[in-house]
């Protein structure tokens, strides 16, 4: 058994991207549980060596033209099926696949992605409608999370994208968003409360709520902020939004 074989097995079994740091941690935990010579020796591998092995695995996959690739996503590495096989692979997931995001949800997500951290009032100033429903939707899908509270009157929650957002859209970082630098400089409408300021200072959420409110969530996990963002009777987005 070699380090390369172990790393390849971890990449194959992982539900999301694994970084070199993640893999080193798993190697160390395995050495504590199974103290044979090979496992203990692998735990001493440095991150640079782990990265070298990952690149070696990637080169082998490309050279052998396998039906999958090793991609670099969200600060880690993940095995993924090549696009040309999507017609067959899609059939495995069609029944359980989550519904596509609506246009309004994508618009709201784009505003958060390019201008984070951003408050609900700022998003609504750009879109011109209430975003309570769509904001709840993209939080429940694990694409957005509450980062903290703005250092402004009322202490409004501010939102940012999650690691799963990067995975979902196949990005290594937010810098890979199309026209990222240009769009971040475009002036946007501001709500009245922010006419003389902006969401620059962000207060961390309270310690007792930090794990529940700030931790990145995978799709299907409930969002503790959903109740706070639930639309009031008679209000909401345009028909069909969310």
N, C-alpha and C positions, 0 to 999 in steps of 0.2 A: 504494500500500500504506500503510495507516494503523496506528497503535499499537493501535487497537481490533481490527483484523483479526488482527494478530500475536498478541495476547493471547488472542483467541477460538480461534485455531488451537492455541495451546499448551494451553489448557484442554481442547480436544477430544481432543488426542493423548495427554494425560498419563494415566499408569496410576493415579495417586492425586491427592489434593488438592495444589494449588499455592498457596503463600502469596505475598503481594506481594513479599516478599524473594526467594523462589525465582524469580519472574518477572523481577525486576530483574537477578538474577545471570545468567539466561539471555540477557537483552537485552545485557548487557555482554559475555558470551562470544561472542555472534553478531557484535558490532561488531568484536571482535578478529580474527575469521575472515573477515568479509566487510565490508571497510571502504568501503562506498559511503555517500553522504551520508545517505540515509534511515535505514539501519541504525545509523549512528553517532549520529544525532539521537535515535533511540528509546532508546539506551543512557543518555541523560542524564535520562530520566524519573525523577522521584522516586517513592518508595513511595506517597505520598499521591495522586499522579496515577494510578498503576497501580490503586490501590484505587478511585478515582473511575471509571475506565474499566470495571473489573469490575462495579461497581454499575450502570453504564449498560448493559452487556451483559445483566445480570440483569433490568433493567427492560424491555428490548426483548423478551427471551424471554417474560416474563410478559404483556406487552401483546399479543404475537402469538399467545399461547396455544399455544406449540410443545409437542411431545410429550416434551420434556425440561425440566429445571430446572437452575439453577445454585445448588448448595447450599454452605453454609459448614460444613466438616467438619475436625476435627483441626487447627485453626489455619490452614486453607487453603480453597480453593474447588475444586469439582469438578462437572462436568456429570453429570447422572444422569437416567435415564428416569423419567417420572411413574408413580406407583403404578398408575394405571388401565390401563397397558399391560403389566403384569407377566405376564399370561396368555400373551402372544405372545413377549415377550422371554425369559421363563424357558426356552422351548424351545431357545434357542440355547446354553444352558449346562447343561442337565440332565445330559448325559453326562459332562461334565468336573467337575461340581460336587462339592466335598468333602462327605463324609458329615456329617450334622448332629451337633453336639456332644451327648453324652449328658447326662442329668440330673446325674449326679455331676460331670461336667466343668464344667457350667454353675454348679453350686454352688461348686466350687473357684474358678472364675473370678470369681464374685461376691465371695467372701471377699477375694481379692487386690485386686479393683477398689476395694472400699470401705475396706480397711484397709491398703493398701500404704504402705511396704514391709513385707512379712510373710514369716516363715520357714515352711518346710515343717512344723515342729513345731507352730507356732501354728495352721496350717490344720487339721492332724490333730486338735488339741485341740478345735476347733469341730465338725468332721465326725465324729469318733469312729472313723475308719478310716484306714488308710494311703492316701496320695494320690500315691504314686510314679508309678503308671501314668497317672492323669489329668493330673498336673502335666507329665509328659513330652508328653502329647498336646497340651495347650494351648500348650506351648512350641513344638512342631513346627509348629503352626498359625500361629505368629507373633503370638499374642495376649498372651503373657507373656514376660518376659525376666528374667535375673538382674541385679539392680541392683548388688550388691556383697555384702559379708559383714558380718554383724552384729558389733558390738563386744562380743561375749559369749564365754564359754568354748566352744571348739570352732569358733568363727568360722563359724556356719552361713550358707549363702547366703540372701539375702532377695530376694523377687520383686516385680515391679511390672508393670503393663500397658504395652503399647507404643502407638505412634502408630497402628499398624494396628488395634488394639483399638478406638480411637475411630472409625476409618473403617468398620470392620466393623459397628458398632452405630449408626452415623449420629450421632455425638456431636461437638460442637465442643470440649468439654473434659469432664473428670471431674465438674465441677460440675453437668452435665446428667444425671447418673445419678439415677434416681428416689429421692426422699427421702434425698439424699446426706448432708446435714448431720445429720439425725436418726439415720440408721443408723451413721454414723461415731462417734456418742457412746454407742452401746449397748455395755455391758461384755460382753466375750467370755471364754470359758474360756481359761486359759493353761496351757501345758505346765509341768511341774515346774521346768524350768531357768529359766523366766521368771516364777515366782511373785513374786519380789522385784524384777522389772525389766521392761523392754520393749525392743523393737528400735527404739531412738531413734538411736543412733550407727551409721552404716553406713560400713564401710571400703571404699573403691573397690577394684575388682579390679585385679590386677597389670597393669602397662602392656602386657606382652607378650600378655596374654589379653583386654585390654579390648575391642578391636574385635570379637573373636569372641564374647565372652560377653555384652557389654552392648548392642551395636548392635541396633536393631530389625530384626526379620526378617519377610519376607513369607512367606506359606504356601508350604510345600514346601522351604524352606531348612533344612538340618540344624541342630540345636541342640547346641553343644559341651557343654552341661551334661547332655544326655540320659543319657550313660554314668554320671555320678555319681548320677543320680536313678533308675536302672534298679532295679526291685524285686528283692529277694533271693529265691532259690528258696523256695517255700512261703509267700511273703507276697504281699500285693497288695490291691487294692480288692475290693469286693463283686463277685460274678459279673456280668459285663456292663458294668462301669464302664470308662470310657475310650472 
